[in-house]
Amino acid sequence: MTNKLSKIICRLLFIVSFLIAGVAVSDKLAGFLGLEIIRGYPPSRLLAFSAVSLLFVIALQLREIKKGLNNQNSE
């Protein structure tokens, strides 16, 4: 159960982090034209949120790899 939940969370965070990064890049490009997409956060902060969530995804993936290697060695 936790393995499936971990995979779902990992995929969801991966997609959301790239969506946030896309919004940040498009907001920065729109800023060159004098427009604003997101008013609450500057694009640099959105990219920081994206990086933190990607770091969490990497940590979850490394945990799954470690668990898989431990299961393989115990067999």
C-alpha positions as CSV (number, residue, x, y, z in Angstrom):
1,M,0.0,0.0,0.0
2,T,2.7,2.5,0.9
3,N,4.7,1.5,-2.2
4,K,1.8,2.4,-4.5
5,L,1.1,5.6,-2.5
6,S,4.7,6.6,-2.8
7,K,4.7,6.0,-6.6
8,I,1.5,8.1,-7.0
9,I,2.9,10.9,-4.9
10,C,6.2,10.8,-6.8
11,R,4.5,11.0,-10.2
12,L,2.1,13.7,-9.1
13,L,4.9,15.9,-7.6
14,F,7.0,15.4,-10.7
15,I,4.2,16.6,-13.0
16,V,3.3,19.5,-10.7
17,S,6.9,20.7,-10.4
18,F,7.3,20.8,-14.1
19,L,4.0,22.6,-14.5
20,I,5.2,25.2,-11.9
21,A,8.5,25.6,-13.7
22,G,6.6,26.1,-17.0
23,V,4.4,28.8,-15.4
24,A,7.5,30.5,-14.0
25,V,9.3,30.5,-17.4
26,S,6.2,31.7,-19.2
27,D,5.7,34.4,-16.5
28,K,9.2,35.6,-17.0
29,L,8.8,35.7,-20.8
30,A,5.5,37.6,-20.3
31,G,7.3,40.0,-18.0
32,F,9.5,41.0,-20.9
33,L,6.3,42.1,-22.7
34,G,5.1,44.0,-19.7
35,L,2.5,41.4,-18.7
36,E,2.0,39.4,-15.5
37,I,0.6,35.9,-15.2
38,I,1.0,35.2,-11.5
39,R,0.9,38.3,-9.2
40,G,1.6,36.7,-5.9
41,Y,5.0,35.1,-6.5
42,P,7.9,36.2,-8.6
43,P,9.2,33.6,-11.2
44,S,12.3,33.0,-9.2
45,R,10.3,31.9,-6.2
46,L,8.2,29.6,-8.4
47,L,11.3,28.0,-9.7
48,A,12.5,27.5,-6.1
49,F,9.3,25.7,-5.3
50,S,9.7,23.6,-8.3
51,A,13.3,22.7,-7.4
52,V,12.3,21.7,-3.8
53,S,9.5,19.5,-5.0
54,L,11.9,17.8,-7.6
55,L,14.4,17.3,-4.8
56,F,11.7,15.5,-2.8
57,V,10.9,13.3,-5.9
58,I,14.6,12.4,-6.2
59,A,14.7,11.5,-2.5
60,L,11.6,9.2,-2.9
61,Q,13.1,7.6,-6.0
62,L,16.4,6.9,-4.2
63,R,14.5,5.4,-1.3
64,E,12.7,3.0,-3.6
65,I,16.0,2.1,-5.3
66,K,17.6,1.4,-2.0
67,K,14.6,-0.7,-0.9
68,G,14.8,-2.7,-4.2
69,L,18.5,-3.3,-3.8
70,N,18.0,-4.5,-0.2
71,N,15.3,-6.9,-1.3
72,Q,17.5,-8.2,-4.2
73,N,20.5,-8.8,-1.9
74,S,18.4,-10.6,0.7
75,E,17.2,-13.1,-1.8
